[in-house]
Every structure is written in structure tokens, then in C-alpha cells.
């Protein structure tokens, strides 16, 4: 959503810096109801590990507040390049599986709460700085480091994103509050109309379809689709296309 919102607002004639900050803030607004919708569907399929999500999510919320404050003090060019580089790094990371095993593969083994909390804070900071819900980091960590099944990792990630998205929204409203150059119908860097409404109206119902598609696919193809999406978006955000 961040790249698409950014490119659309540039075509609308919005200034580059404002377009990117608004894209981040608005994407977090859209992520919240989308994540709630997706979590409900994943939970019905028993694909949410709540012990992990309820530690990871609140820690990510705190980190997202800090990340939003930091993003407001950096240039759009730095943020965009960092966004693209992060996507490419995670794609490589997930493609090669370059992560030590931090949890046993015993049935039912799950990471301890302190380890989950230590992962949640930096994930939240990245969420606040980039507008990513956190799934791009949470899914690889759960799959590669904690040995979660792919489908459970996705469901748990979506549940955690509800918290991270809420923290990011507050951060972008607060850091953009009262700026004179904001788009109409914006609260801080969060645009309600037309960008926010259009994305919410389409993404919330499509999240239901996405859950069904995710559970219909075997784990390996799903992983490769995830990697391919990150590579394309990363290359475009750093300016290759």
C-alpha cells in the first residue's frame, strides 16, 4: 500500500515529501481494519498463535510510536531508499533461510515471551518508519527463527499487525498535526478522503479472499510468492524502474 499510495499521490500532483509521509500514515490507517478482518478469518482456521501475538503486538505498538517520530525527522528520499533496501534484504533473508534456529522443532514448542518482546520493539520501529504493517519482518522471523508453520506465521503476523498499525496511526497523526501543507481531509499525515476511504473499501473485503487463497496454497509456493512480491517492490522503490 505504501508504494501504490505514494505513486498515486505523485500522479495527483502532490509534493514528493508530503506524498510519501501521507502514504505511510494512510497505509497504517488502512492496515488496521484490514488486519482485524484478516485476523478474524485466520483465527477461524486456527492459524493464530495468540500467546505470541499478544506479546509481539503490544511491543510493536510501542516501537511504531518511536518509528513514526523518527520518520518525521528524516527526508523522503532516505525513507524510500531504506524501504526498498529492507524489502530486498528480507527477500534474500527468507529465500536463503539465513537465520539461526531460536526455538526447537518439537511439536508445540514456541519462543519465550522475552525473546518475542525483544523482536517486537524493532519490528514496531520499522513499521512506524516505513508504513509496513510488520508482516514483511514478522513472517520471516516466525518461520525461520521460531520454526512456525508458514500458515500459522501469517495468521499470527496479521494479529500482531493490529497493534503495530494502531501505534503507527497515532504517531503519524501526532507528528503531522497542524502542518499547513497537508492534503484536504487529512488528520496529520493520515488522509481520510479519497485515498484512505478507497483503500479501506477494497482492502478489507479482499483480506477475506487473501486468507482463503493463502490456506488453499501449499506453503512453498506461498513463500515464493511472498519473496517475489518483496523483490519487485524493493527494486522499484530504490528507483530501478
ABEGO torsion letter per residue (X at the ends): XAAAAAAAAAAAGBBAAAAAAAAAAAAAAAAAAAAAAAAAAAAAAGABBAAAAAAAAAAAAAAAAAAAAAAAABBAAAAAAAAAAAAAAAAAAAAAGBBBBABBABBGBBBBAAAAAAAAAAAAAAAAAAGBAGAAAAAAAAAAAAGBBAAAAAAAAAAAAAAAAAAAAAAAAAAABGBAABBBGBBEABBAOAAAAAAAAAAAAAAAAAAAAAAABBAAAAAAAAAAAAAAAAAAAAGAX
